[in-house]
Amino acid sequence: SASPRFTTNLKSNTMSEERGGFGRGRGRGDRGRGRGRGRGRGQRREGGRDENVWVPVTKLGRLVKEGKIGSIEEIFLFSIPVKEAEIIDYFLKDKLQDEVMKIMPVQKQSSAGQRTRFKAFVAVGDANGHIGLGVKCSSEVATAIRGAILSAKLNVAPVRRGYWGRKSGLPHTVPTKVTGKCGSVRVRLIPAPRGTGLVSSPGGKRLLSMAGIEDCYTSTRGHTRTM
């Protein structure tokens, strides 16, 4: 017959395996004594989770992974906040494109001198009515770009498209005149006939094409040299 202590250890190990490997490393059993033993130095344990497998941490993420939500439009319809970038990847993985709009150095004066970091602006879109813009600041350019891509995915929003004149074919322009404002800059989008193209600055053209708008007039006022 097994001793009570051995039975307790066996039961706790079994429970920890069911919960995903938590609960070890207390100095009991054949693992967890000291820093170097039983860790594998970057190698994955047998039966452990694969690093590339998405494990949702929000209720929305769990519903998406289980296939309970059919499209991303259902999320936008009920204005559910998206807290995981993997949700956007799940629906728009093959179509999503990202583009670095701008990288600028920013400085902060400290007691040891000037501290320079890099601010990255990244836009993501599928050219079919979804676009997001992300901003991230970091001491390294690559880290700032990665963070900005994640931020842009969390900020993905639907873009409403419409027609100029006859409603034939697919929507190709903005449905009405719309105005957006940031700081002193005001940008106005005006519907255009089919075949006009994007009458805009290079930065505006990239954003509008990533949003899936083919024809549009634009008008800006204010300090527009910032991009």
N, C-alpha and C positions, 0 to 999 in steps of 0.2 A: 504493500500500500504506500502511496506517495505521502510525503510529509506535508503538513499544512502550509509551511513556508513555500515549498516547491509548487504546490497547487496554486497558491496566491500569485506567485511570479508567472506561472503559465497562463493564468486567467488574465492578468494585467497585460502580458505581451499579446495575447489573442485580441483583447479589446483594443489595444493600441494599433494593431494591424488593421482592424476593421475601421478605425477612425482615420486611417491614412498615415500611420507611422508616427503619430505624436505620442508623447508620454515616455519616450526612452531617454537615456542619457542621465539617469539619476545615480549611476554607480552600481546598478544591479545587473546581473546577467553577464553576457560576454561582450557587451558593447558599452561605450560611454565612459570608460575610465581614462581620463586625461585628454589632451587635445589631439594627439596624433593617431590614436587607435580607433579603428572602426569607422573612420570618416571617408577614406578612399581618395582624398585630395582631388575633388572635382569629379570623380567618377560616380555614376548613379548607382544606388543600391538596387539589388534585385527586388523586384516587386514594387519599387518606388514609382512616383509619378514622373512622366516625361515632362521636361521643361517647356516644350512647345505646345503642350495641351492646355487649352484655355479652361480655367476653372472659374466660373462666374462667382462674383461676390455680391451682386445685387439681385433683387427679385426679377427685374426686367431681363437681366442677363441669363438667369436660369430659364425663364420662359422662352427666350430666343433660342437657347441651345437645345431645349426640348422640342422645338419646332411648333410651339403654340402660337407664335406670331408669324404670319405669312409674309409680310412685307414691311419695309421701313415706313411706309405711309401710315400704317396703323399706329406707330409710335408718335408721328407728328400729329395725327388726327386728335389724339387725346392729350397732347402736350406733355408727354412723359419725359422727365429729364434723363438724359443719357449720361451715365457716369463711367462707362467702360468703352474704350476705343474699339475693343474686339466686336462689339455689337455692330458698329458701322462696317468693320471688315467682313462680318458675316453676311451682310446684305449686298455690299458694294465692292467686295474684294477685287474682282476681276476688272471692274470698270473704273475704279478710283485712280486718279492721277494726282500727283503732288508736284508743286513747283515753288521753288524758293523765290519770293518776290524781292526781298531785300535783306542784306546783312549789314548792320551798322555797329560801329564800336561806341560804347557808352562808358563814361568815366565817372569815378567817384573819388572825391578828395578825402584821403585818410591821413592819420598821423605819420605814416611811413611814406607818404607820397600819393601818387595817383594810382587807383586801381581800375584797370581796364577790363571790361567784359564785352561780350558780343551779343547783340540782339538780332534774332532771326524772325522774319515774317514769311510764313509758308501758307499757300492756298492749296486746298484739295477740292477736287470736283470730278464728276463723272460725265460731264458734257450732256447731261440728260435731266436737268432740273434739280441738282443737289450741289451745294457748294459750302465750304467752310474756310474760315481764316483763323490762323493760330499765331501767337506771338510767344517767344520764349527767350529769356536772357540767361547766358551762362558764360563761364570763363573760357570755354572751348567752343569753336564754331560747330563741330560735329555734334556735340551734346546739345547745343542750342537748336540746331535743325531738327534733331530727333524729338526734342521736347515740343517744338513748334508743330511738328506733324501730328503728334498725339493731341495737342490742344486743338488743332484744326479739325481733327476727326470728331472730337467732342462737341465742336461748334457747328457741325454740318446742319444746314437748314434747307428746306425746300424752296424752290424758286418758281413763282407763278409766271407762266408764259401765255401769250395770246396772239391775236392777229391784227394786222393793219388792213382794213377793208374787208374783202370777202373772206369768209371762213372756210377755205378749201385747203386740204392738205394738213400737215402737222403744224402746231403752234411754232412761230418762228421769232417773235419779238415780245417786248413787254406789253402787258394788256392795256396799261394806261400810263400817263406821265407820272413818274415817281421821283421823289427827292430824298436824298440821304445827306446826313450832316455829321461831321466829325471835326471838332475844333472850329476853326474859321472856314473850313472847306465845305462847300455845298456842291453835291453832284446831282444833276438832273438827267434822268433817262427818258427819252422820248421815242414812242413807237415809230418804226420806219417801214416802208413798203418792202415786199419780198425782193431780194436781190441787191438791196442797198449795201449790205455788209455792216461791219461795226465801225462807226465814225467816232473814234475815241483815241485817247493817248495809248501808248504801248501797254502800260499797266492796266488800264481799264479794258483794253481788248483781251488781255489774257484772262482776266476775271470773268468777263462776260462770256467768252468762249467756253471756259470751264463750267459755267452755269448752264450752258446749252442754248444761249441766245445767239441767233444768227444775224439779225438785222436790228440796228438800234442807233439812234442819234444820242449824243451826250453833250451836256453843257456844264461847265464847272466855274466856280468863282471862289475867291479866297486864296490862301497860300498853298497852291497846288504843287509846289516843287518838292514836297516831302517824300514822294515815292520815286 
